[in-house]
Amino acid sequence: MVCTVEPGQDANALRVVLIDTRPERRLLVRHLIESTGLVATDIGEAASTAEAVELLDREDRDVVVIEIQMPVSQGLETIAALRGRAPGLRIVVCSFHRDPATKEQALARGADVYLDKPVSSVYLKALLRRFFPELPSEEAPPEAHAEPAPARRVRTPASGRRGGPSAEPTVPSE
């Protein structure tokens, strides 16, 4: 279960937005993220590109998890729109769409990684840890969080977003 923290209480809390037209699939991904045991301030949801852009205009986010099979606003266009608005945002495609050409297009438009569903919580946690290694988790003892984490995510005046390590993670196939 995710430890919910009030905004501003924990600078290392993960801020996520889930993008999928189907609420039941957003709920499944929400449970998947919550089961990783990582601390999360907020997990926002959007059913379209317009909702996602509006959410990102109102609030900083660290990572987007998107299903690219969206009928109204295609996921590939959403990836490009989000990347253009928030260069430091991590974009994770998590989809049942396994076509290699689509995967290449998603990565070319700005996705950081493309995961085939179903994805295990252990695998997703490992990926998020590569993006944000300083994130605390519920199983860590409280004293482990007392020292400030290394400044790996920083706010930049240009984007207002936090960026993670610049290297692309290598994600093994499940």
C-alpha positions, 0 to 999 in steps of 0.5 A: 500500500502507498504511504500517502504524504501531504504535498510539501512534506516529503521532497522525495515523494513520487508524483505520478499521473496515470493516463488511460481512457478506461477507469478500470485500467487506471485503477489496475495500474494505480494498484500496481504502483501502490503495491511497489511500496514506494512513497507517493504523494499523489497519483493523479488520473487523466482520461485524455491528452487534454486532461493530462496536459491540464493536470500537468499545467496545475501540478508538477509530476515526476512520471506519467504511466500511459496506455497508448491504446486510446480511441479519442486522443491516440497515445503516441500523440499524447507522448509527444504533447507531454514531452514538449510541455515537460521535458524532465517528465519520465514517460512510461508506456505500459500497454498490451499493444506489443507491435515492435513498430509502435514501440519504436514510435513511442520511444521516438516521440519521447517515451522513456521506456515501453513495458508490455502488460502485464507488468509485475509490481517488483519489475515496476518498482525496479524501473522507478528506482532506476529513474528515482534512486533516492525514493524512500519505500515503506519497508525501509526503516524510518531512520534511513530517511533522516539524511537528505537524499543526493540531489538527483532530481532537481527543479530547473527554471526552464521546465519547473519539473524535476529531471532524473538521471539522464541515462536511458535505463536498460529494461530487461524483458520479463 
